[in-house]
Amino acid sequence: MGRQLIQAVLEDPACTLSGALDAPGSAALGTDAGLALGQITGVTVTDQLRDGLKGAQVLIDFTRPEGTLAHLALCRELGVRPVIGTTGFSPAQRLEVAVFAQHTPTVLAANMSVGVNVMLRLLEQAAKALGDGYDIEVIEAHHRHKVDAPSGTALAMGEVLAKARGVSLDSRGVFSRHGHTGERRAGSIGFATVRGGDVIGEHTVMFAGTGERIEIAHKSSSRANYAEGALRAARFIAACNQPGVYDMQAVLGLA
């Protein structure tokens, strides 16, 4: 993801690459951030957060929950605004982000893709229009290295679907099926997870009714779409005047 983000920043005249961070032990440490792209940026990849954030207005963070939360403390000290694409936060960790955002405008989105966020709006409209007579299933697929399941994007879709039906995902979500499960519970929202190969990300929501089935799907063929969405979020949050947690619906003017 880092390579796509760097390329997107370098190609955007409204943005400037001020730092590049990688994990301790990475072979990229000490090299120019544009090396893998065949470019010289003058920015050296570092694992020292303070050095990486020097002169930055926005941090784009696609890491792990523990890493993101550790980054926020320094962001507040330096006045840096975060765009968080990290997934897998627990409720307590999301609360920590919300507390931070009381002082600093923050974008937190399970998926930065513009297409996925348009899909979220379509799912809301479909769930409201179709009503309870259609069973909902969310099917997602990702590469073998993804560590959380269901994906943050799938859960975000589930939250939108549940809200559109006036219920909570906690009460209606079904995240595993094995053995003798009995009939499908009316009003439930099912999830299925696929992990394998180098699948970047695929999400399909099925509305299964009597005599028909409607499917709304998004498939990523490149991570470039996530990088472009992250830059839109960075431009949005850099210009934002009010503290708070903003999602991509707000970034795209869909909220």
C-alpha positions in Angstrom: 0.0 0.0 0.0 2.9 2.4 0.8 4.1 2.3 -2.8 0.7 3.2 -4.2 0.3 6.1 -1.7 3.7 7.5 -2.5 3.0 7.3 -6.2 -0.4 9.0 -5.8 1.1 11.8 -3.7 3.9 12.4 -6.3 1.3 12.6 -9.1 -0.9 15.0 -7.2 0.1 18.7 -7.6 -1.9 19.6 -4.5 0.1 17.3 -2.2 3.7 17.1 -1.1 5.5 14.0 0.2 7.1 15.1 3.5 7.9 11.7 5.0 7.7 8.0 4.6 7.5 5.4 7.4 8.1 1.7 7.5 8.3 -1.0 10.2 11.6 -1.6 12.1 13.8 -4.1 10.2 12.3 -3.2 6.8 14.8 -3.4 3.9 13.5 -0.1 2.7 14.8 1.9 5.7 17.4 4.4 4.8 16.5 4.4 1.1 14.7 7.1 -0.9 10.9 6.7 -0.7 10.7 6.8 -4.5 13.3 4.1 -5.1 10.8 1.3 -5.9 9.1 3.7 -8.4 12.3 4.6 -10.1 12.1 8.1 -8.8 14.2 10.3 -6.5 12.0 12.2 -4.0 14.6 13.4 -1.5 12.6 11.7 1.3 14.2 8.9 3.2 12.2 6.0 4.6 12.4 5.9 8.4 11.0 3.9 11.3 11.3 7.0 13.5 7.8 8.5 13.7 8.9 12.0 14.8 11.3 12.2 11.9 8.7 10.9 9.5 6.1 13.5 10.6 8.5 16.5 10.6 6.8 19.2 8.5 3.7 17.1 7.8 0.1 18.3 7.9 -1.5 14.9 7.5 -0.5 11.3 8.4 -2.0 8.6 6.2 -2.0 5.5 8.3 -2.6 1.9 7.0 -1.1 -0.1 9.8 -2.5 -2.1 12.8 -4.7 -0.8 15.6 -1.9 -0.8 18.2 0.4 1.1 15.8 -2.2 3.6 14.9 -3.1 4.4 18.5 0.6 4.9 19.3 0.9 7.3 16.4 -2.0 9.5 17.5 -0.2 10.7 20.6 2.6 12.2 18.6 0.1 13.5 16.0 -1.6 15.5 18.7 1.7 16.9 20.0 2.8 18.0 16.5 -0.6 19.1 15.2 -0.7 16.5 12.5 -4.2 15.3 11.3 -4.6 11.6 10.7 -6.3 9.7 7.8 -6.8 6.2 9.2 -7.4 3.3 6.9 -6.4 0.7 9.6 -9.0 -2.0 10.3 -9.6 -4.4 13.1 -10.2 -1.9 15.9 -12.0 -3.1 19.0 -14.8 -1.0 20.5 -12.4 0.3 23.1 -9.8 1.2 20.5 -12.4 3.1 18.4 -13.3 5.0 21.6 -9.6 6.0 21.9 -9.7 7.4 18.3 -12.9 9.3 19.1 -11.3 10.9 22.2 -8.3 12.0 20.1 -10.7 13.4 17.5 -12.3 15.7 20.1 -9.2 17.9 19.6 -8.0 17.0 16.1 -10.0 16.5 12.9 -9.6 12.8 11.9 -10.7 10.6 9.0 -11.4 7.0 10.0 -12.7 4.7 7.3 -12.7 1.0 6.9 -12.2 1.4 3.2 -10.9 4.5 1.3 -12.1 3.4 -2.1 -14.4 5.9 -3.7 -16.3 3.0 -5.4 -16.8 1.1 -2.1 -18.2 4.2 -0.4 -20.6 4.8 -3.3 -21.6 1.2 -2.8 -22.4 1.8 0.8 -24.9 4.5 -0.2 -26.5 2.1 -2.7 -26.7 -0.6 0.0 -28.6 1.8 2.3 -31.1 2.6 -0.4 -31.6 -1.0 -1.4 -32.1 -2.2 2.1 -34.7 0.4 2.8 -36.5 -0.2 -0.5 -36.5 -4.0 -0.4 -37.6 -4.3 3.2 -37.5 -7.4 5.4 -38.7 -9.8 2.8 -35.2 -10.2 1.4 -32.4 -12.2 3.2 -29.1 -10.3 3.3 -25.7 -12.0 2.9 -22.3 -10.2 2.8 -19.5 -12.2 1.1 -16.0 -10.9 1.1 -12.6 -12.2 -0.2 -9.1 -11.1 0.5 -5.5 -12.3 0.1 -4.0 -14.9 2.4 -2.1 -12.4 4.5 -5.1 -10.5 5.8 -5.3 -11.0 9.6 -8.8 -9.8 10.5 -12.2 -11.3 9.5 -14.7 -10.3 8.4 -13.0 -7.4 6.7 -13.5 -3.9 8.1 -15.3 -3.1 4.8 -17.7 -6.0 5.2 -18.5 -4.9 8.8 -19.1 -1.4 7.6 -21.5 -2.7 5.0 -23.2 -4.7 7.7 -23.6 -1.6 9.9 -25.1 0.3 7.0 -27.5 -2.5 6.2 -28.6 -3.0 9.9 -29.1 0.8 10.4 -31.2 0.9 7.2 -33.4 -1.8 8.7 -33.6 -0.1 12.1 -31.7 -2.8 13.9 -28.2 -3.3 15.3 -25.6 -5.4 13.7 -24.7 -6.9 17.1 -28.1 -8.4 17.4 -28.6 -9.5 13.8 -25.1 -10.4 12.5 -24.3 -14.1 11.9 -20.6 -14.5 11.5 -20.2 -18.3 11.3 -22.2 -21.4 10.4 -21.1 -24.9 11.1 -22.9 -28.2 11.7 -26.6 -28.4 12.2 -27.5 -24.7 12.2 -31.3 -24.9 11.7 -33.2 -22.6 9.4 -31.9 -19.1 8.7 -33.1 -16.7 11.4 -35.5 -14.1 10.0 -33.9 -10.7 9.7 -30.4 -11.9 10.2 -27.4 -10.5 8.2 -25.0 -13.2 7.3 -21.3 -13.0 6.6 -19.0 -15.3 4.6 -15.2 -14.9 4.5 -12.8 -16.1 1.8 -9.0 -15.9 2.3 -6.5 -17.0 -0.4 -3.9 -16.0 -3.0 -3.4 -12.4 -3.8 -7.0 -11.2 -3.9 -6.9 -7.5 -3.2 -10.5 -7.2 -2.1 -13.9 -8.2 -3.3 -17.2 -7.5 -1.6 -20.7 -8.7 -2.7 -24.0 -8.1 -0.9 -26.8 -10.5 -1.8 -30.4 -9.6 -1.3 -32.2 -13.0 -1.7 -35.9 -12.8 -2.1 -38.6 -15.1 -3.3 -38.2 -15.6 -7.0 -35.3 -13.2 -7.4 -31.9 -12.2 -6.1 -30.2 -8.8 -6.3 -26.4 -8.5 -5.9 -24.4 -5.4 -5.4 -20.6 -5.9 -5.8 -17.3 -4.1 -5.7 -14.0 -5.7 -6.9 -10.6 -4.2 -6.6 -8.0 -5.0 -9.3 -5.4 -2.6 -7.9 -4.7 -0.8 -4.6 -4.4 2.5 -6.5 -8.1 3.2 -5.9 -7.5 3.1 -2.1 -4.5 5.5 -2.5 -6.6 8.0 -4.5 -9.4 7.9 -1.9 -6.8 8.4 0.9 -5.5 11.5 -0.9 -9.1 12.9 -1.2 -9.4 12.2 2.5 -6.1 14.0 3.2 -7.1 17.1 1.3 -10.5 17.1 3.1 -9.1 16.8 6.6 -6.3 19.4 5.9 -9.0 21.9 5.2 -11.4 20.8 7.9 -12.2 23.5 10.6 -14.0 21.3 13.1 -12.6 18.5 15.3 -14.3 15.1 15.1 -14.3 11.7 13.4 -15.2 11.9 9.7 -15.8 9.0 7.4 -15.5 8.7 3.6 -19.2 9.6 3.2 -18.3 13.0 4.6 -15.1 13.2 2.5 -17.1 12.5 -0.7 -20.1 14.8 0.2 -22.4 11.8 0.5 -23.2 12.3 4.2 
